[in-house]
Amino acid sequence: MKAVVISAPGAPEVLQVQERPTPTPAPHQVLVKVHAAGINRPDVAQRKGHYPPPAGAPADIPGLEIAGVIEACGANVERWQKGEAVCALLPGGGYAEYVVVDARHCLPLPQGWSFEEAASLPETVFTVWHNVFQRGQLKAGENFLVHGGSSGIGITAIQLAKALGARVFATAGSAEKCRACEELGAERCINYKAEDFEEALKPEGVDVILDMVGGDYIPKNLNLLHPDGRLVFINAMQGAKGEFNVMQVMQKRLTLTGSTLRPRDADFKAALAAEIEQHVWPLLEAQKFKPVLSHTFLLKEAAQAHTLMESSAHIGKIVLLVD
Ligand SMILES: NC(=O)c1ccc[n+]([C@@H]2O[C@H](COP(=O)([O-])OP(=O)(O)OC[C@H]3O[C@@H](n4cnc5c(N)ncnc54)[C@H](OP(=O)(O)O)[C@@H]3O)[C@@H](O)[C@H]2O)c1
């Protein structure tokens, strides 16, 4: 099969198409013929050599999510049959014509959406569901803020929070990105390059913040949180270290938490998939939550896709068309 491999750590050009053996499913796995593979920012970190894949994942093929058709099932797989269309969360290996994946990490292709749209969902939906609704405990009627509102994560968080009854606020780096966030359901998106988000949101305050920025956003986030507020980190693109006032955490009874999805064990991801199928798939099928594709590229154009992602010019998801 053809696969995009990281030939050496480095710039997007290190992504090269090579021939690899088609994998064979273990008893608990399915083999999927990939039609489309989503691209996520962690793939860029892996390409640069900063985010090694967990044990068991392909060592040099990036790709955390795909959609395609089941080609074969392992001996213990009961739920799926050859020929069924699915999308799946992977620990790596998605930029390829075939992948093997734990059968429990597959979800049915949501009705009304294409393979490329479905391939854009698993990584961000699993991350947002766990961090915003499980760790952050966002409830209907609460105020929610997501930084990086136009990112793949951001467009997912805005729509799910809105669909489940929260008031949604976002930050993004241009007026165009802010307009897109507001069209997706944010009551207000602050262009952080033109306005201080803390000043802008002070009159409202927020209950839950999903933060991928870190650095000097940390004290600003804490200032904005209501009593019993929750701050959830999923990255620290501006720096992993920042100052905060412990008294403020105590006086407002704040919760600071965060997580990384990829190294979590297979049972955790299976439980998350089941919850997502129950709570998020009906929203997709009712068109209350939609995939947002910025650009699609061919498998052989993976380097261009990474260049676009690193430019941060995109709004929503970038997807590779494999088949
Ligand atoms: N913890 C987890 O389990 C997990 C899982 C998946 C993703 N993530 C993280 O979630 C974030 C979003 O991922 P994604 O795939 O959705 O990314 P993405 O679509 O590439 O979006 C990232 C956005 O962040 C903003 N940005 C880029 N560099 C920045 C910087 N230095 N400071 C502040 N903002 C910056 C840019 O928008 P602006 O123009 O608005 O700045 C950019 O569009 C990434 O940091 C990723 O590593 C974490």
The ligand as an SDF file (V2000), in Angstrom:
LIG
                    3D

 48 52  0  0  0  0  0  0  0  0999 V2000
   -4.4310   17.5020   24.2420 N   0  0  0  0  0  0  0  0  0  0  0  0
   -4.9590   16.8270   23.2410 C   0  0  0  0  0  0  0  0  0  0  0  0
   -5.3890   15.6890   23.4040 O   0  0  0  0  0  0  0  0  0  0  0  0
   -5.0260   17.4690   21.8810 C   0  0  0  0  0  0  0  0  0  0  0  0
   -5.6170   16.7840   20.8100 C   0  0  0  0  0  0  0  0  0  0  0  0
   -5.7050   17.4290   19.5740 C   0  0  0  0  0  0  0  0  0  0  0  0
   -5.2160   18.7260   19.4290 C   0  0  0  0  0  0  0  0  0  0  0  0
   -4.6260   19.3370   20.4930 N   0  0  0  0  0  0  0  0  0  0  0  0
   -4.0940   20.7070   20.3830 C   0  0  0  0  0  0  0  0  0  0  0  0
   -5.1770   21.5680   20.0880 O   0  0  0  0  0  0  0  0  0  0  0  0
   -4.7020   22.6550   19.2960 C   0  0  0  0  0  0  0  0  0  0  0  0
   -5.5550   22.7710   18.0590 C   0  0  0  0  0  0  0  0  0  0  0  0
   -5.3140   21.6610   17.2310 O   0  0  0  0  0  0  0  0  0  0  0  0
   -5.8630   21.6760   15.7440 P   0  0  0  0  0  0  0  0  0  0  0  0
   -5.4350   20.4270   15.0980 O   0  0  0  0  0  0  0  0  0  0  0  0
   -7.2950   22.0000   15.8010 O   0  0  0  0  0  0  0  0  0  0  0  0
   -4.9920   22.8880   15.1740 O   0  0  0  0  0  0  0  0  0  0  0  0
   -5.1560   23.9080   13.9900 P   0  0  0  0  0  0  0  0  0  0  0  0
   -6.4090   23.6940   13.2330 O   0  0  0  0  0  0  0  0  0  0  0  0
   -3.8760   23.9380   13.2710 O   0  0  0  0  0  0  0  0  0  0  0  0
   -5.3340   25.3170   14.7280 O   0  0  0  0  0  0  0  0  0  0  0  0
   -4.4100   25.9010   15.5580 C   0  0  0  0  0  0  0  0  0  0  0  0
   -4.7510   27.4060   15.6410 C   0  0  0  0  0  0  0  0  0  0  0  0
   -4.1200   27.9270   16.7650 O   0  0  0  0  0  0  0  0  0  0  0  0
   -3.7130   29.2430   16.5010 C   0  0  0  0  0  0  0  0  0  0  0  0
   -2.2730   29.3290   16.7900 N   0  0  0  0  0  0  0  0  0  0  0  0
   -1.2360   28.8100   16.1050 C   0  0  0  0  0  0  0  0  0  0  0  0
   -0.0800   29.0660   16.7110 N   0  0  0  0  0  0  0  0  0  0  0  0
   -0.3870   29.7640   17.7980 C   0  0  0  0  0  0  0  0  0  0  0  0
    0.3720   30.3210   18.8300 C   0  0  0  0  0  0  0  0  0  0  0  0
    1.6900   30.2110   18.8970 N   0  0  0  0  0  0  0  0  0  0  0  0
   -0.2910   30.9740   19.7960 N   0  0  0  0  0  0  0  0  0  0  0  0
   -1.6260   31.0790   19.7600 C   0  0  0  0  0  0  0  0  0  0  0  0
   -2.3950   30.5680   18.8200 N   0  0  0  0  0  0  0  0  0  0  0  0
   -1.7900   29.9190   17.8480 C   0  0  0  0  0  0  0  0  0  0  0  0
   -3.9800   29.5680   15.0580 C   0  0  0  0  0  0  0  0  0  0  0  0
   -5.1250   30.3880   14.9620 O   0  0  0  0  0  0  0  0  0  0  0  0
   -5.0780   31.9820   15.2510 P   0  0  0  0  0  0  0  0  0  0  0  0
   -4.9310   32.6770   13.9340 O   0  0  0  0  0  0  0  0  0  0  0  0
   -6.3750   32.2300   15.8980 O   0  0  0  0  0  0  0  0  0  0  0  0
   -3.9050   32.2610   16.1360 O   0  0  0  0  0  0  0  0  0  0  0  0
   -4.2550   28.2010   14.4720 C   0  0  0  0  0  0  0  0  0  0  0  0
   -5.1770   28.2480   13.4360 O   0  0  0  0  0  0  0  0  0  0  0  0
   -3.2440   22.3640   18.9730 C   0  0  0  0  0  0  0  0  0  0  0  0
   -2.4380   23.1090   19.8470 O   0  0  0  0  0  0  0  0  0  0  0  0
   -3.1270   20.8790   19.2300 C   0  0  0  0  0  0  0  0  0  0  0  0
   -1.8200   20.4980   19.5840 O   0  0  0  0  0  0  0  0  0  0  0  0
   -4.5370   18.7460   21.6960 C   0  0  0  0  0  0  0  0  0  0  0  0
  1  2  1  0
  2  3  2  0
  2  4  1  0
  4  5  1  0
  4 48  2  0
  5  6  2  0
  6  7  1  0
  7  8  2  0
  8  9  1  0
  8 48  1  0
  9 10  1  0
  9 46  1  0
 10 11  1  0
 11 12  1  0
 11 44  1  0
 12 13  1  0
 13 14  1  0
 14 15  2  0
 14 16  1  0
 14 17  1  0
 17 18  1  0
 18 19  2  0
 18 20  1  0
 18 21  1  0
 21 22  1  0
 22 23  1  0
 23 24  1  0
 23 42  1  0
 24 25  1  0
 25 26  1  0
 25 36  1  0
 26 27  1  0
 26 35  1  0
 27 28  2  0
 28 29  1  0
 29 30  1  0
 29 35  2  0
 30 31  1  0
 30 32  2  0
 32 33  1  0
 33 34  2  0
 34 35  1  0
 36 37  1  0
 36 42  1  0
 37 38  1  0
 38 39  2  0
 38 40  1  0
 38 41  1  0
 42 43  1  0
 44 45  1  0
 44 46  1  0
 46 47  1  0
M  CHG  2   8   1  16  -1
M  END
$$$$
